[in-house]
Amino acid sequence: MTPRKPATPSPDDTASTPPLSTPLQAPSLKRRMACWLYEGMLLFGVVFIAGYLFGTLSQTRHALDNRPGLQAFLFLILGIYFTWFWHRGQTLAMKTWHVKVVTAQGLPLSQKRALLRYVLSWMWFLPPLLLTIPLGLPPGTIGLLVFVWVIVWALLSRFHPQRQFWHDAWAGTRLVSAL
């Protein structure tokens, strides 16, 4: 009985098997959406404190008073929050889920690029909200419309060559695994 030689893979076998991991590989959609959901829960505290601060400083007595001012203030606070953390690579939720944001080349984000990503990330909410203005829809319908749009926007990443969200592609950024 002669010993058998170990089978060597043919060139066709190695060409068809994808590499296990690349440095700029996007995390799974499931992990990115879990991070997105966790980020939303953490932002509840940021928005609560910012809203309290705005209400105290502006001496707002009723929740609907000075509403445009509050919305502008929250937009600014969220912009500072995300720009500051993305410039450093990760928010707290991103650290928890081992996700990092980098440029398309894999470099850290500049403040300008992080700000551009923040503005473009409003694609998660802005299209359905703008659609509701002329239609005058009730709040429940608006919530459902936003929910459906978030699912559609997330699934559209499947059509990107590197499985990135489209606002990341437009901003020249990408989400990568940070394991």
C-alpha positions as CSV (number, residue, x, y, z in Angstrom):
1,M,0.0,0.0,0.0
2,T,1.5,3.3,-1.0
3,P,0.8,6.5,0.9
4,R,-1.5,8.9,-0.9
5,K,-0.4,12.4,-1.7
6,P,-2.6,15.1,-0.2
7,A,-5.0,16.5,-2.8
8,T,-3.9,19.9,-4.1
9,P,-6.6,22.3,-5.2
10,S,-6.9,22.9,-8.8
11,P,-6.7,26.5,-10.1
12,D,-10.4,26.4,-10.7
13,D,-11.1,25.6,-7.1
14,T,-9.0,28.5,-5.7
15,A,-10.5,31.0,-8.1
16,S,-14.1,30.1,-7.1
17,T,-13.6,30.3,-3.3
18,P,-13.8,33.8,-1.9
19,P,-11.2,34.9,0.7
20,L,-12.3,34.5,4.3
21,S,-11.9,38.2,5.1
22,T,-10.5,41.3,3.6
23,P,-9.4,44.3,5.5
24,L,-12.1,46.5,4.0
25,Q,-14.9,44.0,4.0
26,A,-18.3,45.3,5.0
27,P,-19.9,43.8,8.1
28,S,-23.1,41.7,7.5
29,L,-26.3,43.7,6.9
30,K,-27.7,42.1,10.1
31,R,-24.8,43.4,12.2
32,R,-24.9,46.9,10.6
33,M,-28.6,47.1,11.3
34,A,-28.2,45.9,14.9
35,C,-25.6,48.6,15.3
36,W,-28.0,51.1,13.7
37,L,-30.8,50.1,16.1
38,Y,-28.5,50.2,19.2
39,E,-27.3,53.7,18.0
40,G,-30.9,54.8,18.0
41,M,-31.4,53.7,21.6
42,L,-28.2,55.5,22.7
43,L,-29.3,58.6,20.9
44,F,-32.5,58.7,23.0
45,G,-30.3,59.9,25.9
46,V,-28.5,62.5,23.7
47,V,-31.7,63.9,22.4
48,F,-33.4,63.9,25.8
49,I,-30.5,65.8,27.4
50,A,-30.2,68.2,24.4
51,G,-34.0,68.8,24.4
52,Y,-33.9,69.5,28.2
53,L,-31.0,71.9,27.7
54,F,-32.8,73.7,24.9
55,G,-36.1,73.9,26.8
56,T,-34.3,75.3,29.9
57,L,-32.1,77.8,28.0
58,S,-35.0,79.1,25.8
59,Q,-37.5,78.9,28.7
60,T,-40.0,77.0,26.6
61,R,-43.1,76.4,28.5
62,H,-45.0,74.1,26.0
63,A,-43.5,71.3,24.0
64,L,-44.8,72.7,20.7
65,D,-43.5,76.2,21.3
66,N,-40.3,77.0,19.5
67,R,-40.5,73.7,17.6
68,P,-38.4,74.8,14.6
69,G,-35.7,76.1,16.9
70,L,-35.6,72.7,18.8
71,Q,-35.4,70.8,15.5
72,A,-32.5,72.9,14.3
73,F,-30.8,72.6,17.7
74,L,-31.2,68.8,17.6
75,F,-29.9,68.6,14.0
76,L,-26.8,70.6,15.2
77,I,-26.3,68.4,18.3
78,L,-26.6,65.2,16.3
79,G,-24.2,66.6,13.7
80,I,-21.6,67.4,16.3
81,Y,-22.1,63.9,18.0
82,F,-21.7,61.9,14.8
83,T,-19.0,64.1,13.2
84,W,-16.9,63.9,16.3
85,F,-17.2,60.2,16.8
86,W,-16.9,59.2,13.1
87,H,-13.8,61.4,12.8
88,R,-12.3,59.1,15.5
89,G,-13.6,56.0,13.7
90,Q,-16.5,54.7,15.8
91,T,-19.4,55.7,17.9
92,L,-20.2,53.7,21.1
93,A,-22.7,51.5,19.3
94,M,-20.1,50.9,16.5
95,K,-17.5,49.8,19.1
96,T,-20.0,47.4,20.7
97,W,-20.8,45.8,17.3
98,H,-17.2,45.9,16.0
99,V,-18.0,48.2,13.1
100,K,-15.7,51.1,12.0
101,V,-16.2,53.9,9.5
102,V,-13.3,54.7,7.2
103,T,-12.8,56.4,3.8
104,A,-13.1,54.3,0.7
105,Q,-9.4,53.8,0.8
106,G,-9.4,52.6,4.4
107,L,-8.1,55.8,6.0
108,P,-9.6,57.7,9.0
109,L,-12.3,60.2,8.2
110,S,-11.6,63.9,8.2
111,Q,-14.0,66.2,9.9
112,K,-15.3,67.4,6.5
113,R,-15.9,63.9,5.3
114,A,-17.6,62.9,8.5
115,L,-19.9,66.0,8.2
116,L,-20.7,65.0,4.6
117,R,-21.5,61.5,5.8
118,Y,-23.8,63.0,8.5
119,V,-25.7,65.1,6.0
120,L,-26.1,62.2,3.5
121,S,-27.1,59.8,6.3
122,W,-30.4,61.6,6.5
123,M,-31.4,59.5,3.5
124,W,-32.5,57.0,6.1
125,F,-35.4,59.4,7.0
126,L,-35.7,62.4,4.7
127,P,-37.4,60.9,1.6
128,P,-40.5,59.5,3.4
129,L,-40.7,62.5,5.6
130,L,-40.7,64.9,2.6
131,L,-43.3,62.8,1.0
132,T,-45.7,63.2,4.0
133,I,-45.6,67.0,3.8
134,P,-48.0,67.4,0.8
135,L,-50.1,64.4,1.7
136,G,-50.9,65.4,5.3
137,L,-50.7,61.8,6.6
138,P,-51.5,60.8,10.2
139,P,-48.6,60.0,12.5
140,G,-49.2,56.3,12.4
141,T,-49.0,56.2,8.6
142,I,-45.8,58.4,8.7
143,G,-44.2,55.9,11.2
144,L,-45.1,53.0,8.9
145,L,-43.8,54.8,5.9
146,V,-40.5,55.6,7.6
147,F,-40.2,52.0,8.8
148,V,-40.7,50.6,5.3
149,W,-38.3,53.1,3.8
150,V,-35.6,52.1,6.4
151,I,-36.0,48.5,5.3
152,V,-35.8,49.4,1.6
153,W,-32.8,51.7,2.1
154,A,-31.0,48.9,4.0
155,L,-31.8,46.3,1.4
156,L,-30.6,48.6,-1.4
157,S,-27.0,48.0,0.0
158,R,-27.2,44.5,-1.6
159,F,-27.0,46.3,-5.0
160,H,-23.7,48.0,-4.1
161,P,-20.6,46.1,-5.3
162,Q,-19.0,46.2,-1.8
163,R,-22.4,45.8,0.0
164,Q,-22.1,49.4,1.4
165,F,-25.0,51.7,2.1
166,W,-25.5,54.2,-0.7
167,H,-25.0,57.3,1.4
168,D,-21.5,55.9,2.3
169,A,-20.7,55.4,-1.3
170,W,-21.7,58.9,-2.1
171,A,-19.8,60.3,0.9
172,G,-16.6,58.3,-0.1
173,T,-16.8,56.3,3.2
174,R,-17.4,52.7,4.1
175,L,-18.3,50.6,7.1
176,V,-15.8,47.8,7.8
177,S,-15.4,45.1,10.4
178,A,-13.2,46.1,13.3
179,L,-12.5,42.7,14.8
